[in-house]
Amino acid sequence: MTERERSIAKKTSPSQDSRPPQTVYYTSVRRFFLLLVAAAVLLGGCQRGPRPALVNSPAPEFALKDSDRAVSLRDLRGKIVVLNFWATWCPPCVEEMPSLVAMQQRMSGRVTVLAVSVDLNEDAYRRFLRDHNINLLTVRDPDQKANLLYGTVRFPETYVIDASGVLRRKFIGPVEWTHPEVLDYLGKL
């Protein structure tokens, strides 16, 4: 075979790398579908609107009882409530707790902190409260009933509820509760 014949045969015969058209089609469809799913997941996280869904709505009511006390959100009407979901095993929660205590002391009578722990281990919870001198209204909710009403699954997460029971603000992550802007916000409610 001459060089020219080899060249012509190479151009007209299917190469070993070429795939049948059906395989190319399905590969393209698969890639398109994966890109579509990835885009939906990424963009879905961006469509939260200007504020969380519960803000400016009545705060979901709940009542909890642990071995020390029973607490009902309804019983706190008439006061501003800072509802904090936390756990002793959560480093940001532990970091945030002293500022919650300090804010409660500064705004006592006007603001009530309700700290709902999701700890399973009651001994660890009690030890934490004792060792860190936490003198807030706290209750343990190991079944996580209250936080799930608010859609909270990561901790800490805090909600500010006005005196009429309307949820006004949501904070995700630890907050410095004695910061002047935070105190000013709470003072104006």
QUIQUI-V504480 format. One record per residue. N is the residue number from 1. RES is the residue in one small letter. SS is DSSP state (a for helix, b for strand, c for the rest). OMEGA is omega in degrees with one decimal (none if undefined). BURIAL is + if it has 24 or more other ideal C-beta (glycine too) atoms within 12 Angstrom, else -. Layout:
n=N res=RES ss=SS omega=OMEGA burial=BURIAL
n=N res=RES ss=SS omega=OMEGA burial=BURIAL
This chain:
n=1 res=m ss=c omega=-179.4 burial=-
n=2 res=t ss=c omega=179.3 burial=-
n=3 res=e ss=a omega=-179.5 burial=-
n=4 res=r ss=a omega=179.7 burial=-
n=5 res=e ss=a omega=177.9 burial=-
n=6 res=r ss=a omega=-179.4 burial=-
n=7 res=s ss=a omega=179.3 burial=-
n=8 res=i ss=a omega=-179.9 burial=-
n=9 res=a ss=a omega=-179.6 burial=-
n=10 res=k ss=a omega=-179.1 burial=-
n=11 res=k ss=a omega=-175.2 burial=-
n=12 res=t ss=a omega=-179.3 burial=-
n=13 res=s ss=c omega=179.4 burial=-
n=14 res=p ss=c omega=179.6 burial=-
n=15 res=s ss=c omega=179.8 burial=-
n=16 res=q ss=c omega=-177.0 burial=-
n=17 res=d ss=c omega=-175.4 burial=-
n=18 res=s ss=c omega=179.8 burial=-
n=19 res=r ss=c omega=176.4 burial=-
n=20 res=p ss=c omega=-178.5 burial=-
n=21 res=p ss=a omega=-179.8 burial=-
n=22 res=q ss=a omega=179.8 burial=-
n=23 res=t ss=a omega=178.0 burial=-
n=24 res=v ss=a omega=179.7 burial=-
n=25 res=y ss=a omega=-178.2 burial=-
n=26 res=y ss=a omega=176.4 burial=-
n=27 res=t ss=a omega=178.8 burial=-
n=28 res=s ss=a omega=178.5 burial=-
n=29 res=v ss=a omega=179.5 burial=-
n=30 res=r ss=a omega=178.6 burial=-
n=31 res=r ss=a omega=179.2 burial=-
n=32 res=f ss=a omega=179.9 burial=-
n=33 res=f ss=a omega=178.4 burial=-
n=34 res=l ss=a omega=176.7 burial=-
n=35 res=l ss=a omega=178.4 burial=-
n=36 res=l ss=a omega=178.4 burial=-
n=37 res=v ss=a omega=179.1 burial=-
n=38 res=a ss=a omega=179.1 burial=-
n=39 res=a ss=a omega=179.5 burial=-
n=40 res=a ss=a omega=179.4 burial=-
n=41 res=v ss=a omega=-178.5 burial=-
n=42 res=l ss=a omega=-178.8 burial=-
n=43 res=l ss=a omega=177.6 burial=-
n=44 res=g ss=a omega=177.3 burial=-
n=45 res=g ss=a omega=-179.0 burial=-
n=46 res=c ss=a omega=-175.5 burial=-
n=47 res=q ss=c omega=179.5 burial=-
n=48 res=r ss=c omega=-179.8 burial=-
n=49 res=g ss=c omega=-175.4 burial=-
n=50 res=p ss=c omega=-179.3 burial=-
n=51 res=r ss=c omega=177.3 burial=-
n=52 res=p ss=c omega=-173.2 burial=-
n=53 res=a ss=c omega=-175.3 burial=-
n=54 res=l ss=c omega=-176.3 burial=+
n=55 res=v ss=c omega=-177.6 burial=-
n=56 res=n ss=c omega=174.4 burial=-
n=57 res=s ss=c omega=175.1 burial=-
n=58 res=p ss=b omega=179.3 burial=-
n=59 res=a ss=c omega=177.0 burial=+
n=60 res=p ss=c omega=-178.7 burial=+
n=61 res=e ss=c omega=174.0 burial=-
n=62 res=f ss=c omega=173.8 burial=+
n=63 res=a ss=b omega=-179.1 burial=-
n=64 res=l ss=b omega=177.2 burial=+
n=65 res=k ss=b omega=171.9 burial=-
n=66 res=d ss=c omega=-175.3 burial=+
n=67 res=s ss=c omega=-178.8 burial=-
n=68 res=d ss=c omega=-171.3 burial=-
n=69 res=r ss=c omega=171.8 burial=-
n=70 res=a ss=b omega=-177.9 burial=-
n=71 res=v ss=b omega=175.4 burial=+
n=72 res=s ss=b omega=179.0 burial=-
n=73 res=l ss=a omega=179.7 burial=+
n=74 res=r ss=a omega=-179.6 burial=-
n=75 res=d ss=a omega=-178.5 burial=-
n=76 res=l ss=a omega=177.6 burial=+
n=77 res=r ss=c omega=-178.5 burial=-
n=78 res=g ss=c omega=176.9 burial=-
n=79 res=k ss=c omega=171.0 burial=+
n=80 res=i ss=b omega=-178.7 burial=+
n=81 res=v ss=b omega=171.2 burial=+
n=82 res=v ss=b omega=-175.9 burial=+
n=83 res=l ss=b omega=-174.7 burial=+
n=84 res=n ss=b omega=174.2 burial=+
n=85 res=f ss=b omega=-172.0 burial=+
n=86 res=w ss=b omega=175.8 burial=+
n=87 res=a ss=c omega=-180.0 burial=+
n=88 res=t ss=c omega=-178.3 burial=+
n=89 res=w ss=c omega=-176.5 burial=-
n=90 res=c ss=c omega=-178.3 burial=+
n=91 res=p ss=a omega=177.6 burial=-
n=92 res=p ss=a omega=177.5 burial=+
n=93 res=c ss=a omega=179.6 burial=+
n=94 res=v ss=a omega=179.0 burial=+
n=95 res=e ss=a omega=-176.0 burial=-
n=96 res=e ss=a omega=-170.1 burial=+
n=97 res=m ss=a omega=179.5 burial=+
n=98 res=p ss=a omega=179.8 burial=-
n=99 res=s ss=a omega=173.9 burial=+
n=100 res=l ss=a omega=178.6 burial=+
n=101 res=v ss=a omega=-179.4 burial=+
n=102 res=a ss=a omega=178.5 burial=+
n=103 res=m ss=a omega=178.3 burial=+
n=104 res=q ss=a omega=179.4 burial=+
n=105 res=q ss=a omega=-178.8 burial=-
n=106 res=r ss=a omega=-174.5 burial=-
n=107 res=m ss=c omega=-177.4 burial=+
n=108 res=s ss=c omega=-177.0 burial=-
n=109 res=g ss=c omega=-178.9 burial=-
n=110 res=r ss=c omega=-177.4 burial=-
n=111 res=v ss=b omega=174.6 burial=+
n=112 res=t ss=b omega=174.1 burial=+
n=113 res=v ss=b omega=172.6 burial=+
n=114 res=l ss=b omega=-177.6 burial=+
n=115 res=a ss=b omega=-178.3 burial=+
n=116 res=v ss=b omega=179.9 burial=+
n=117 res=s ss=b omega=177.4 burial=+
n=118 res=v ss=c omega=-179.5 burial=+
n=119 res=d ss=c omega=173.3 burial=+
n=120 res=l ss=c omega=-175.9 burial=-
n=121 res=n ss=c omega=-178.1 burial=-
n=122 res=e ss=a omega=179.3 burial=-
n=123 res=d ss=a omega=178.3 burial=-
n=124 res=a ss=a omega=178.5 burial=-
n=125 res=y ss=a omega=-179.4 burial=+
n=126 res=r ss=a omega=-180.0 burial=-
n=127 res=r ss=a omega=178.9 burial=-
n=128 res=f ss=a omega=-179.7 burial=+
n=129 res=l ss=a omega=-179.3 burial=+
n=130 res=r ss=a omega=-175.0 burial=-
n=131 res=d ss=a omega=-177.7 burial=-
n=132 res=h ss=c omega=177.1 burial=+
n=133 res=n ss=c omega=-179.6 burial=-
n=134 res=i ss=c omega=-178.7 burial=+
n=135 res=n ss=c omega=175.5 burial=-
n=136 res=l ss=c omega=171.4 burial=+
n=137 res=l ss=b omega=-177.9 burial=+
n=138 res=t ss=b omega=175.7 burial=+
n=139 res=v ss=b omega=-179.4 burial=+
n=140 res=r ss=b omega=-179.1 burial=+
n=141 res=d ss=c omega=-176.3 burial=+
n=142 res=p ss=c omega=178.5 burial=-
n=143 res=d ss=c omega=177.8 burial=-
n=144 res=q ss=c omega=178.8 burial=+
n=145 res=k ss=a omega=-175.6 burial=-
n=146 res=a ss=a omega=-177.0 burial=+
n=147 res=n ss=a omega=179.2 burial=+
n=148 res=l ss=a omega=174.0 burial=-
n=149 res=l ss=a omega=-178.1 burial=+
n=150 res=y ss=c omega=-179.1 burial=+
n=151 res=g ss=c omega=-177.8 burial=-
n=152 res=t ss=c omega=177.0 burial=+
n=153 res=v ss=c omega=176.3 burial=-
n=154 res=r ss=c omega=-172.0 burial=-
n=155 res=f ss=c omega=-5.4 burial=+
n=156 res=p ss=c omega=171.9 burial=+
n=157 res=e ss=b omega=-171.8 burial=+
n=158 res=t ss=b omega=179.8 burial=+
n=159 res=y ss=b omega=174.9 burial=+
n=160 res=v ss=b omega=-177.4 burial=+
n=161 res=i ss=b omega=-177.3 burial=+
n=162 res=d ss=c omega=-174.2 burial=+
n=163 res=a ss=c omega=179.1 burial=-
n=164 res=s ss=c omega=175.3 burial=-
n=165 res=g ss=c omega=179.5 burial=+
n=166 res=v ss=b omega=179.3 burial=-
n=167 res=l ss=b omega=-174.5 burial=+
n=168 res=r ss=b omega=-176.9 burial=+
n=169 res=r ss=b omega=177.6 burial=+
n=170 res=k ss=b omega=175.7 burial=+
n=171 res=f ss=b omega=177.3 burial=+
n=172 res=i ss=b omega=-179.1 burial=-
n=173 res=g ss=c omega=-177.5 burial=-
n=174 res=p ss=c omega=-179.5 burial=+
n=175 res=v ss=c omega=171.6 burial=+
n=176 res=e ss=c omega=-171.0 burial=-
n=177 res=w ss=c omega=178.2 burial=+
n=178 res=t ss=c omega=176.9 burial=-
n=179 res=h ss=c omega=-177.2 burial=-
n=180 res=p ss=a omega=179.7 burial=-
n=181 res=e ss=a omega=179.6 burial=-
n=182 res=v ss=a omega=178.9 burial=+
n=183 res=l ss=a omega=178.4 burial=+
n=184 res=d ss=a omega=179.1 burial=-
n=185 res=y ss=a omega=-179.2 burial=-
n=186 res=l ss=a omega=179.8 burial=+
n=187 res=g ss=a omega=-178.4 burial=-
n=188 res=k ss=a omega=-179.9 burial=-
n=189 res=l ss=c omega=none burial=-
